[in-house]
């Protein structure tokens, strides 16, 4: 689980709101795993996380394009990498139904990535957009 209060904040309120929404979905997934919800329920939430992250990244990438952010390609590359990892985790979940592997992926990979990505990628991008805009 990740607490919203532990999430790094950026200088754009809209980005923080999107990050908070993502945390809610991640926590919902972890809670469903803990309470042994059905395969279908967990699968729906995992799909919701994937869709949310795709929309999240598309929005950020459009913002970076609009403001001609110099590190757009590097930032987008990080988005692409995590989306591919999430797609792979979803495929593994659907094929193997391994609840422990899914929980480990969310706890160890997704939460750590989100924190690091916000600090290293989103914070400088939000500051750039705030200064230009």
Secondary structure, DSSP 8 states (H G I E B T S, - for coil): ---GGGS---S-HHHHHHHHHHHHHHHHHHHHHHTT--HHHHHHHHHHHHHHHHHHHHHHHHHHHHTT-TTHHHHHHHHHHHHHHHHHHHHHHHHH--HHHHHHIIIIIIHHHHHHHIIIIIHHHHHHHHHH-
